[in-house]
């Protein structure tokens, strides 16, 4: 059984803030207050959270239905909400395997209750940068076979990592374990406006007591895909990544965007 970690309810959590922006109930007053401050700096933060969630749902469906992926690793998965990765993937194939990774104790508690009756899904309480521990975990080795194609998801999470944690290096460590034909999904918060980048980064750094990275630029995301084959429609505002409807596509964020896409692991040289 995973060790239970203390939940400091005086410090906002990025995962619980995201839950509040999506209209969820798994958050506390401290998270709600931090979101109100965030909305003052970036008023379309709720729209960007919704855009990101819709992107997650679309890309998982595409990976399962069009590319035949049956193994998913969701790094920094956040709180369970409606239409999670395993629910979408297992609609295509009930035997699809999903491993969620998040070190927020509230995520762990709620995730375990959600997944208790699903033998093909597990949640690991591990720092997502600790790939050695993740890949050696018994639940991980039970569900994920690196000899077969895998989809590794880094959806709206790399901006939570400071540069010192090496977000690009983290993705590359994962890619190094994936067979050709596997896929990597990355999107993160970016802005062309340095005032927005600095303002949101400082606000989140203070509110989360340093448990934050930074809002980056598009070039930072593009570097992550340098060794991958970017799939259509390319690296874009995720609102434009194969939208299901024009209604969703009109839910635009203004000050910043979730920027990224889908990359395929190429044949080894």
Secondary structure, DSSP 8 states (H G I E B T S, - for coil): --------TTS--HHHHHHHHTT-SS--HHHHHHHHHHHHH-TTHHHHHHHHHHHHHHHHHHHHHTS---EEEEET--S--SS-HHHHHHHH-TT-EEEEE---HHHHHHHHHHHTT-TTEEEE-S-TT-HHHHHH-HHHHHH--TTS--EEEEES-GGGS-GGG-HHHHHHHHHTTS-TT-EEEEEEEE-S-HHHHHHHHHHHHHHTTT-----B-HHHHHHHTTTEEE-TT-SEEGGGSS-S-HHHHT---SS-EEEEEEEEE----
